[in-house]
Amino acid sequence: MHTWNAGGTEGLLKYIQERTDDIEKAVIPQHLTIVFQPGNEQVQAAMVLHLISGETLIVRDKEDAEAVLNDGILNRMKIRIELLR
């Protein structure tokens, strides 16, 4: 599990664009605090990118997550978006 903390919104959009084939899906949690298994680690997350390798990228900043959704890059790149319940 990695946390996005570099490059701001523009950097995140570039990261997604450069790794389109590596991203399995984007998950939007209903609550900012989510629990990862195993280990029951609690993290703040506005968006979670699941990579095909099994790694996850946590986007903590709500504004970055909103910008990604509003930009439409996930739809253009055919990356599935799910709501976490």
Secondary structure, DSSP 8 states (H G I E B T S, - for coil): -EEE-SSHHHHHHHHHHHTGGGEEEEEEESSSEEEETTTTEEEE-SEEEEETTS-EEEE--HHHHHHHHHHTHHHHTT-EEEEE-
